[in-house]
Amino acid sequence: MIFFFVEVEDSYLGPRIDGDIVTSDFVMDMVQHFKNQRMIHKRYIYQIVSKAMKIFQPVTSLAFISLVDDAHITVCGDIHGQFYDLIHIFELNGFPSKENPYLFNGDFVDRGAFSLEVILTLFAFKATCLEAIYLARGNHESDGLNESFGFHRGVSYKVGEQCVELFSQAFCFLPLAHLINDQIFVVHGGLFTHDGVKLSEIRDINRFCQPPDEGLMSDLLWSDPQTSLGRAPSKRGCGVMFGEDVTTKFLTDNNLKLIIPSHEVKDDGFEVMHHGQLITVFSAPNYCDRCDSDGAFI
């Protein structure tokens, strides 16, 4: 592992990982360090990201989450580098743990000034406990958008250009969607340009690449629901706009009950559509300091 060749200077005063184990104490110390607008040592960045990649690599592109009858999970939408809002969610709802798990539905980075702090916090909780947190890829976990919307620039400035490539590789390991208890389909974007897509096809997508401009992977990351029936070209240039009839058919074909996408800012942080079959959740309030919007979690 590359982090073994990065020496930690005696002058470094931040939190340290002792050996190979990312502990919960380290993560909480790291969070406090970030709240004080300080960065951890590059060695520990490599260690956290490498551990997360090792965890995500064997997971299928459609990841499965099974909850027992009395268990719960919190689903969060876009965070977009708003670190202090992420921590506010944890302070309101409890920090991630096996007993209090979270699913973050993509777009952790870009736009916000603290994207590096956000993704390191999420990866570190994953490295601490596999069942504490689940992460899905969003359209902003990609080289093209990271170059255009600030993540690459922020990483280079804070910790150096080498870490840009590290995160580029790590984002390719993230699953594309989650299925909760075989009933709830959680995906960053939405549904597809054609009917008949089965869960097995999503499960078998080769995600270890930069997202293409079209196809199933592109649709999962870029599509959005619409109020009218049928499909329409997406205003984003990738994916598709899809109506209630498309949602109903996908749910029926795959024996599902609900779709939870993110991807779109909502005034209240969430929106129920398609007669309750689809709930969009967006967790970055006052998005980009321009939108007078709330954030939400489910």
C-alpha positions as CSV (number, residue, x, y, z in Angstrom):
1,M,0.0,0.0,0.0
2,I,1.3,3.4,-1.0
3,F,0.6,5.0,2.4
4,F,3.3,3.0,4.1
5,F,5.9,5.1,2.1
6,V,4.5,8.4,3.3
7,E,6.3,9.5,6.5
8,V,4.5,11.5,9.2
9,E,6.6,14.3,10.4
10,D,7.1,14.8,14.1
11,S,5.7,18.3,13.7
12,Y,2.3,17.0,12.6
13,L,-0.2,17.7,15.4
14,G,-3.3,16.2,14.0
15,P,-5.1,12.9,14.7
16,R,-3.1,9.7,13.9
17,I,-4.0,6.2,12.9
18,D,-2.1,3.6,14.9
19,G,-1.3,0.7,12.7
20,D,-3.8,-0.5,10.1
21,I,-7.1,0.0,11.9
22,V,-9.3,3.1,11.4
23,T,-10.9,3.5,14.8
24,S,-14.1,5.4,15.7
25,D,-12.0,7.6,18.1
26,F,-9.7,8.6,15.2
27,V,-12.8,9.4,13.0
28,M,-14.3,11.7,15.7
29,D,-10.9,13.4,16.2
30,M,-10.6,13.8,12.5
31,V,-14.1,15.4,12.3
32,Q,-13.1,17.9,15.0
33,H,-9.9,18.6,13.2
34,F,-11.9,19.4,10.0
35,K,-14.3,21.6,12.0
36,N,-11.3,23.6,13.0
37,Q,-10.5,23.9,9.3
38,R,-7.3,21.7,9.5
39,M,-6.4,18.8,7.2
40,I,-5.1,15.3,8.2
41,H,-1.8,14.0,7.1
42,K,-1.6,12.7,3.5
43,R,-0.5,9.3,4.9
44,Y,-3.9,8.9,6.6
45,I,-5.7,10.1,3.5
46,Y,-4.1,7.3,1.5
47,Q,-4.9,4.8,4.3
48,I,-8.6,5.8,4.6
49,V,-9.2,5.8,0.8
50,S,-7.3,2.6,0.2
51,K,-9.4,0.9,2.9
52,A,-12.6,2.1,1.4
53,M,-11.6,0.9,-2.0
54,K,-10.8,-2.5,-0.7
55,I,-14.3,-2.6,0.9
56,F,-16.2,-1.4,-2.2
57,Q,-14.3,-3.5,-4.8
58,P,-16.2,-6.8,-4.3
59,V,-19.6,-5.1,-3.9
60,T,-21.9,-5.5,-7.0
61,S,-23.0,-2.4,-8.9
62,L,-26.5,-2.8,-7.3
63,A,-25.7,-3.2,-3.7
64,F,-28.1,-5.0,-1.3
65,I,-29.0,-3.8,2.2
66,S,-31.0,-6.1,4.5
67,L,-32.6,-4.7,7.6
68,V,-34.3,-6.7,10.4
69,D,-37.8,-5.9,11.3
70,D,-37.0,-3.3,14.0
71,A,-34.0,-1.8,12.3
72,H,-33.9,1.5,10.4
73,I,-31.6,3.3,7.9
74,T,-31.3,7.0,7.1
75,V,-31.1,8.0,3.4
76,C,-29.4,11.3,2.6
77,G,-29.1,13.0,-0.8
78,D,-26.6,15.4,-2.3
79,I,-24.1,16.9,0.1
80,H,-21.8,18.7,-2.4
81,G,-19.0,19.6,-0.1
82,Q,-21.1,21.2,2.6
83,F,-19.2,19.6,5.5
84,Y,-20.8,21.6,8.3
85,D,-24.2,20.7,7.1
86,L,-23.2,17.0,6.9
87,I,-22.0,17.2,10.6
88,H,-25.3,19.0,11.5
89,I,-27.2,15.9,10.1
90,F,-25.1,13.7,12.3
91,E,-25.7,15.9,15.3
92,L,-29.4,15.9,14.7
93,N,-29.8,12.2,13.9
94,G,-26.8,10.5,15.5
95,F,-23.4,9.6,14.0
96,P,-23.1,6.6,11.8
97,S,-22.9,3.2,13.5
98,K,-24.0,-0.4,13.0
99,E,-27.1,0.5,15.0
100,N,-27.7,3.8,13.2
101,P,-26.7,3.3,9.6
102,Y,-26.8,5.8,6.7
103,L,-27.1,5.6,3.0
104,F,-25.6,8.6,1.1
105,N,-27.0,8.7,-2.4
106,G,-24.2,10.3,-4.4
107,D,-22.8,13.8,-5.1
108,F,-20.7,14.1,-2.0
109,V,-18.2,16.5,-3.7
110,D,-18.0,19.5,-6.0
111,R,-19.4,23.1,-5.6
112,G,-18.9,23.3,-1.8
113,A,-15.6,24.4,-0.3
114,F,-15.2,21.3,1.9
115,S,-15.6,18.5,-0.5
116,L,-12.4,16.7,0.6
117,E,-13.5,16.8,4.2
118,V,-16.9,15.4,3.3
119,I,-15.6,12.4,1.3
120,L,-12.9,11.6,3.9
121,T,-15.5,11.7,6.7
122,L,-17.8,9.3,4.7
123,F,-15.0,7.0,3.7
124,A,-13.6,6.9,7.2
125,F,-16.9,5.9,8.7
126,K,-17.1,3.1,6.1
127,A,-13.6,2.0,7.0
128,T,-14.5,1.9,10.7
129,C,-17.7,-0.2,10.3
130,L,-18.9,-1.8,7.1
131,E,-22.6,-1.5,8.2
132,A,-22.4,2.0,9.5
133,I,-22.6,3.7,6.2
134,Y,-23.4,2.9,2.5
135,L,-22.3,5.1,-0.4
136,A,-23.6,5.3,-4.0
137,R,-21.9,7.0,-6.9
138,G,-23.4,10.2,-8.2
139,N,-22.8,12.0,-11.5
140,H,-20.3,14.3,-9.7
141,E,-18.1,11.4,-8.7
142,S,-16.4,11.6,-12.1
143,D,-13.3,13.2,-13.5
144,G,-15.0,15.6,-15.9
145,L,-17.3,17.2,-13.4
146,N,-14.6,17.1,-10.6
147,E,-12.4,19.1,-12.9
148,S,-15.1,21.6,-13.8
149,F,-16.8,22.1,-10.4
150,G,-13.9,22.4,-7.9
151,F,-13.1,19.0,-6.3
152,H,-9.9,18.5,-8.2
153,R,-8.7,22.0,-7.6
154,G,-9.6,21.8,-3.9
155,V,-7.7,18.5,-3.4
156,S,-4.7,19.7,-5.3
157,Y,-4.6,22.9,-3.1
158,K,-5.1,21.1,0.2
159,V,-3.0,17.9,-0.2
160,G,-1.4,17.8,-3.6
161,E,-2.0,16.6,-7.1
162,Q,-1.3,12.9,-6.3
163,C,-4.4,12.6,-4.3
164,V,-6.6,13.7,-7.2
165,E,-5.8,10.4,-9.0
166,L,-6.4,8.5,-5.8
167,F,-10.0,9.8,-5.5
168,S,-10.5,9.4,-9.3
169,Q,-9.8,5.7,-8.8
170,A,-11.8,5.4,-5.6
171,F,-15.0,6.9,-7.1
172,C,-15.0,4.1,-9.7
173,F,-15.4,1.5,-6.9
174,L,-18.6,3.0,-5.6
175,P,-21.8,1.0,-6.4
176,L,-24.4,2.7,-8.7
177,A,-27.6,1.9,-6.7
178,H,-28.9,0.2,-3.6
179,L,-31.8,-2.1,-2.9
180,I,-33.2,-2.0,0.6
181,N,-35.0,-5.2,1.7
182,D,-35.7,-6.1,-1.9
183,Q,-38.4,-3.3,-2.0
184,I,-36.8,0.2,-2.1
185,F,-34.6,1.1,-5.0
186,V,-32.2,4.0,-4.1
187,V,-30.3,5.7,-7.0
188,H,-28.7,9.0,-7.5
189,G,-30.4,9.9,-10.8
190,G,-33.2,7.8,-12.0
191,L,-34.6,5.4,-14.5
192,F,-33.9,4.5,-18.1
193,T,-34.4,5.5,-21.7
194,H,-36.3,2.3,-22.3
195,D,-38.5,-0.1,-20.4
196,G,-37.7,-3.7,-19.4
197,V,-34.5,-3.1,-17.4
198,K,-34.1,-5.8,-14.7
199,L,-32.3,-5.5,-11.4
200,S,-29.9,-8.2,-12.6
201,E,-28.7,-5.9,-15.4
202,I,-28.0,-3.1,-13.0
203,R,-26.2,-5.5,-10.7
204,D,-23.9,-6.6,-13.5
205,I,-22.9,-3.2,-14.9
206,N,-19.1,-2.8,-15.1
207,R,-18.8,0.4,-13.1
208,F,-15.0,0.5,-12.9
209,C,-14.6,3.3,-15.4
210,Q,-15.5,7.0,-16.0
211,P,-19.3,7.2,-16.7
212,P,-20.2,7.0,-20.4
213,D,-22.5,9.6,-22.0
214,E,-25.3,7.0,-22.6
215,G,-26.5,3.6,-21.5
216,L,-27.6,2.2,-18.1
217,M,-24.9,3.7,-16.0
218,S,-25.4,7.1,-17.5
219,D,-29.2,6.9,-16.9
220,L,-28.7,5.8,-13.3
221,L,-26.5,8.8,-12.6
222,W,-28.2,11.5,-14.7
223,S,-32.0,10.9,-15.1
224,D,-34.7,12.9,-13.4
225,P,-38.5,12.3,-12.7
226,Q,-41.0,14.6,-14.4
227,T,-44.7,15.4,-13.7
228,S,-45.9,14.5,-17.2
229,L,-46.2,10.9,-18.5
230,G,-43.7,9.1,-20.7
231,R,-40.2,10.2,-21.4
232,A,-38.6,13.4,-22.6
233,P,-35.0,14.5,-23.4
234,S,-33.1,15.6,-20.3
235,K,-32.2,19.2,-19.8
236,R,-28.8,18.0,-18.5
237,G,-27.7,16.4,-21.8
238,C,-27.4,12.9,-20.3
239,G,-30.1,10.5,-19.0
240,V,-33.8,11.1,-19.5
241,M,-36.8,12.7,-17.9
242,F,-39.3,10.0,-16.9
243,G,-42.9,10.1,-15.8
244,E,-45.2,8.2,-13.4
245,D,-46.0,5.5,-16.0
246,V,-42.3,4.7,-16.4
247,T,-41.9,4.5,-12.6
248,T,-44.9,2.2,-12.2
249,K,-43.7,-0.2,-14.9
250,F,-40.2,-0.4,-13.4
251,L,-41.5,-1.1,-10.0
252,T,-44.0,-3.6,-11.2
253,D,-41.5,-5.4,-13.4
254,N,-39.0,-5.7,-10.6
255,N,-41.5,-6.3,-7.7
256,L,-40.5,-3.1,-5.9
257,K,-42.5,-0.6,-3.9
258,L,-40.5,2.7,-3.9
259,I,-37.8,4.6,-5.7
260,I,-35.6,7.2,-3.9
261,P,-33.5,9.4,-6.2
262,S,-31.6,12.6,-5.3
263,H,-29.8,14.8,-7.9
264,E,-32.3,17.7,-7.9
265,V,-32.5,20.6,-5.5
266,K,-35.9,20.7,-3.8
267,D,-37.3,23.7,-1.8
268,D,-38.1,21.5,1.2
269,G,-35.2,19.2,0.7
270,F,-37.5,16.4,-0.6
271,E,-40.5,15.9,-2.9
272,V,-43.0,13.1,-3.2
273,M,-44.0,12.3,-6.8
274,H,-45.7,9.7,-8.9
275,H,-48.5,9.1,-6.4
276,G,-46.1,8.2,-3.6
277,Q,-44.0,5.8,-5.7
278,L,-41.0,8.1,-5.8
279,I,-39.4,10.4,-3.1
280,T,-36.5,12.7,-4.1
281,V,-34.2,13.6,-1.2
282,F,-31.6,16.4,-1.3
283,S,-29.5,17.1,1.8
284,A,-27.5,20.3,1.1
285,P,-29.5,23.3,2.5
286,N,-29.1,26.7,1.0
287,Y,-27.4,25.0,-1.9
288,C,-24.3,26.8,-3.2
289,D,-25.3,29.8,-1.0
290,R,-27.7,30.8,-3.8
291,C,-30.8,28.6,-3.2
292,D,-33.1,29.5,-0.3
293,S,-33.8,25.8,0.1
294,D,-33.9,23.3,3.0
295,G,-32.0,20.0,3.2
296,A,-33.7,16.8,4.2
297,F,-33.0,13.1,5.0
298,I,-35.4,10.2,5.1
